[in-house]
Amino acid sequence: MSFSKSQRKVSEQINTPKAKGERRNHQEVGVTVKNTLHSNWTPIKGGALNTTLFEERKVLIGRWFEDWTDPQRRQFLEHLVEKFNKMSVHFVHNMIKDKMPQEPEDFTRTLPQHLSLKIFSYLDPRTLAQCSLVSWHWKWLCEHDVIWKPKCMKRGWDYGAPAPTYERAVWKRFYQQQVWDLLHPVVS
């Protein structure tokens, strides 16, 4: 860090011992400065000096932060956040949001129902059975007659009578029964 001649002179005068083991304070040297007891004084004049001092303190606090335990870190962050204004809170919120992985979004809840059903209609029965285990909503979609009726008709399996209006998964149960009958033929 580079200091001006007057700043170096003040620093030397303060740090020069009057007697063995003693140090001078700012008042004895005749310099008026802000209270530096808690090391929070940043010079107002000299932008480059401010920037340098800020960068040094930022690195120092970063080193301390790395050495602290998790409870100490949390306590420090809580103390820091208490001092935030609205803009700082918004900035930190956006910064954390960008660094955190986003929760995957369920496309079946985002898309209209007919599009979700169209996507599921391209799946084979085994994959549909696996998809129905994901959530209740996916189970409800995977059992929809719009998906299973074309699968039955493609194999030439016709339900015969019109499917009951208020009953769900009629075509799925019909498909399962037809597959069961194929795999376990009745021997006479």
C-alpha positions in Angstrom: 0.0 0.0 0.0 1.4 3.4 -0.9 1.0 6.4 1.5 1.6 10.0 0.9 4.6 11.7 2.6 2.4 13.3 5.2 0.6 10.0 6.0 4.0 8.2 6.4 5.2 11.0 8.7 2.1 10.7 10.9 2.4 7.0 11.0 6.1 7.2 12.0 5.4 9.8 14.7 2.6 7.7 16.2 4.6 4.5 16.1 7.8 6.1 17.5 8.1 5.2 21.2 8.3 8.1 23.7 9.9 5.8 26.1 10.4 2.0 26.1 7.2 0.2 25.4 5.1 3.3 24.9 3.4 4.6 21.7 2.2 8.0 20.9 -1.5 8.6 20.0 -2.9 10.9 17.4 -3.6 13.8 19.8 0.0 13.9 21.0 1.3 14.2 17.4 -1.2 16.9 16.7 -3.1 15.1 14.0 -6.9 15.1 13.9 -8.2 11.8 12.6 -11.3 9.7 13.1 -11.4 7.2 15.9 -9.4 4.1 14.8 -10.1 2.0 17.8 -12.2 -0.6 15.9 -10.1 -0.2 12.7 -13.0 1.0 10.6 -11.5 4.3 9.5 -11.2 4.7 5.8 -9.6 7.9 4.5 -12.0 10.2 2.6 -9.4 11.7 0.3 -7.4 9.7 -2.2 -9.7 7.3 -4.2 -6.8 4.9 -5.0 -6.0 4.7 -1.3 -9.6 4.0 -0.4 -9.7 1.2 -3.1 -6.5 -0.4 -1.9 -7.6 -0.3 1.8 -11.0 -1.7 0.9 -9.4 -4.6 -1.1 -7.0 -5.4 1.7 -9.8 -5.5 4.3 -12.0 -7.5 2.0 -9.2 -10.2 1.7 -8.6 -10.1 5.4 -12.3 -10.6 6.3 -12.4 -13.4 3.7 -9.5 -15.1 5.4 -11.1 -14.8 8.8 -14.4 -16.1 7.4 -12.6 -19.2 6.1 -11.2 -19.9 9.5 -14.4 -19.5 11.4 -16.7 -22.4 12.4 -20.1 -22.6 10.8 -21.9 -21.1 13.8 -19.5 -18.2 13.7 -20.1 -17.7 10.0 -23.9 -17.8 10.5 -23.7 -15.3 13.3 -21.5 -13.0 11.2 -23.8 -13.2 8.2 -26.8 -12.6 10.4 -25.1 -9.5 11.8 -24.2 -8.3 8.3 -27.7 -8.9 6.9 -29.2 -6.8 9.7 -27.3 -3.8 8.3 -28.6 -4.3 4.7 -30.9 -1.9 3.0 -33.6 -3.0 0.6 -31.3 -2.8 -2.5 -28.6 -4.9 -0.7 -31.1 -7.6 0.2 -32.4 -7.7 -3.3 -28.8 -8.0 -4.7 -27.9 -10.8 -2.3 -31.2 -12.6 -3.0 -30.5 -12.6 -6.8 -26.9 -13.6 -6.3 -27.9 -16.6 -4.1 -30.7 -17.5 -6.5 -28.2 -17.6 -9.4 -25.8 -19.8 -7.5 -28.4 -22.3 -6.2 -29.6 -25.1 -8.5 -33.1 -24.6 -9.7 -35.7 -27.1 -8.6 -36.8 -29.1 -11.6 -40.3 -28.1 -12.8 -43.0 -30.6 -13.5 -43.9 -30.1 -17.1 -47.3 -31.9 -16.6 -48.3 -29.0 -14.2 -47.0 -26.3 -16.5 -48.3 -27.5 -19.9 -52.0 -27.8 -20.7 -53.4 -31.2 -19.8 -54.0 -32.3 -23.5 -50.3 -31.6 -24.3 -49.2 -33.7 -21.3 -51.5 -36.5 -22.4 -50.1 -36.3 -26.0 -46.6 -36.7 -24.6 -47.5 -39.7 -22.5 -49.3 -41.3 -25.4 -46.0 -41.8 -27.2 -44.8 -44.0 -24.3 -45.0 -47.8 -24.2 -47.1 -49.5 -21.5 -44.1 -50.5 -19.3 -42.8 -46.9 -19.3 -46.2 -45.6 -18.5 -46.4 -47.9 -15.5 -43.0 -46.5 -14.3 -44.2 -42.9 -14.9 -47.3 -43.6 -12.9 -45.1 -44.1 -9.9 -43.6 -40.6 -10.0 -46.5 -38.8 -8.4 -50.2 -38.9 -7.9 -50.7 -36.4 -10.8 -48.6 -38.5 -13.2 -50.6 -41.6 -12.1 -53.8 -39.8 -12.9 -52.5 -38.8 -16.3 -51.0 -42.2 -17.2 -54.3 -43.9 -16.5 -56.3 -41.6 -18.7 -58.4 -43.4 -21.4 -57.1 -41.0 -24.1 -53.7 -42.8 -23.8 -54.9 -46.4 -23.5 -57.8 -46.5 -26.0 -55.5 -46.0 -29.1 -53.1 -48.7 -27.7 -56.0 -51.2 -27.5 -57.4 -50.2 -30.9 -53.9 -50.6 -32.5 -53.9 -54.2 -31.4 -57.4 -54.8 -32.6 -58.8 -55.0 -29.0 -62.2 -53.3 -28.9 -64.0 -52.8 -25.6 -67.3 -53.6 -27.3 -69.7 -51.6 -25.2 -69.2 -47.8 -24.7 -66.9 -47.1 -21.8 -68.6 -45.9 -18.7 -68.6 -42.1 -18.6 -67.7 -41.6 -14.9 -65.3 -44.4 -14.5 -61.5 -43.9 -14.8 -58.9 -46.1 -16.4 -61.4 -48.4 -18.2 -59.2 -48.8 -21.2 -56.1 -49.3 -19.1 -57.8 -52.2 -17.2 -59.1 -53.6 -20.5 -55.5 -53.5 -21.9 -54.1 -55.2 -18.8 -56.8 -57.9 -19.0 -56.1 -58.6 -22.7 -52.3 -58.9 -22.0 -53.1 -61.2 -19.1 -55.2 -63.4 -21.3 -52.5 -63.6 -23.9 -49.8 -64.5 -21.4 -52.0 -67.0 -19.5 -54.3 -68.7 -22.0 -57.1 -70.9 -20.7 -56.3 -74.5 -21.5 -59.3 -76.7 -22.2 
